[in-house]
Amino acid sequence: MWRFVLRRIIWSIPVILLLIFTVFALMRALPGGPFDFAGDKSLPKAVSDNLKRRYHLDWPLHLQFSSYLMGDDVTHAICRALPVVPGCDLVLASSNLDVSKGVIRGDLGMAMRQRGRTVNDIISESFPISLQLGIMAILFGLLLGIPLGTLAALRQNTAVDYLASFFAVLGLSIPSLVLGPLLIWIFALKLGWLPVSTWGAKPPFLLGFIPIPTADFVLHAILPVTALGVALTASIARLTRASLLQVIGEDYIRTARAKGLPGRILVVRHALRNSLIPVVTILGPLTAGVVTGSFITEFIFGIPGMGKHFITSISNRDYSLISGATLVYALILVLANLTVDILYAWLDPRIRYD
């Protein structure tokens, strides 16, 4: 089992490195930059040039990438050892070598459009809130979707099955961009039962991200978690129903039923466990959907999570913040897929030896 997990972790490393390079290259390939403004907001050329030198944007791209990945000090040492490398004269002439210690050392650099703030500081403030929202939405989907799908499968072709299938299709059909404002209009503005926006959890958090479950936090979390988790619930419910119906028709289930095994034990201990394998398989893609959907949900409900910084960094062309936020989201997806692989191997031991 541990060899299986280690193999998955090793394969994740080149994926992360390739992603870092791809984001870095794409951002530099787009026209304009973090200090290029249009119209009346444009900076004097001297100021713009100074800012570009401050953040090493005047260096050649290969040296910028070296600085971002390994740090200014390593790049400077490389240029001292190999001064013939194109652009090393700019590195050796620079007196500003504190912009980045390198991603591989955990430093995501300075935010280019938020003066005096590092990307690490911004992410450490906003990431716990996004993580709370994402985990609660996934738990919402699992705790509602699996029982709903199981109930629909056990009551196939009855009113319960039709009603569950209807709500599943409805949940998949309404995006969070529509569902969020609709929930606000009904439960916050019309009925006044729940707060309109913001997030009720305040730091410090337990273990860095677990909020203290106060009444204010719960009330503020209901609407955004529902808006983000409804589609997840619908997907899990439909897949659980289809998978459980297939498993119930297997020979070993019919044999166990013929031998008099109680229905509850038959479903919970045998049928449901095997039917959850396809559900576990899609948890990785569903996590990706939660991550991308959280951008919109955080914007609609005014939640101060990473989605807000990610969107503003794109419009501001803040290279460091874009790269840092993308890297964090990528690590979440890699970790989610790794967790799925481990759960899959636990549910089906044959996978460990493939």
Buried (B, 14 or more C-beta within 10 A) or exposed (E): EEEBBEEBEEEBEEEBEEBBEEBBEEBEEEEEBBBEEEEEEEEEEEEBBEBBBBBBBBBBEEBBBBBBBBBBBBBBEBBEEEEEBEBBEBBEEBEEBEBBBBBEEEBBBBBBBBEEEBBBBBBEBBBBBBBBBBBBBBEBBBEBBBBBBBBBBBBEEEEBBEBBBEBBEEBBEBEBEEBBBEBBEEBBEEEEEBBBBEBBBEEEBEEEBEBEEEEBBBEBBBBBBBBBBBBBBBBBBBBBBBBBBBBBEEEEBEEBBEEEBEEEEBBEEBBBEBBBBBBBBBBBBBBBBBBEBBBBBBBBBEBBBBBBBBBEBEEBBBBBBBBBBBBBBBEBBBBBBBBBBBBBBEBBEEBBEE
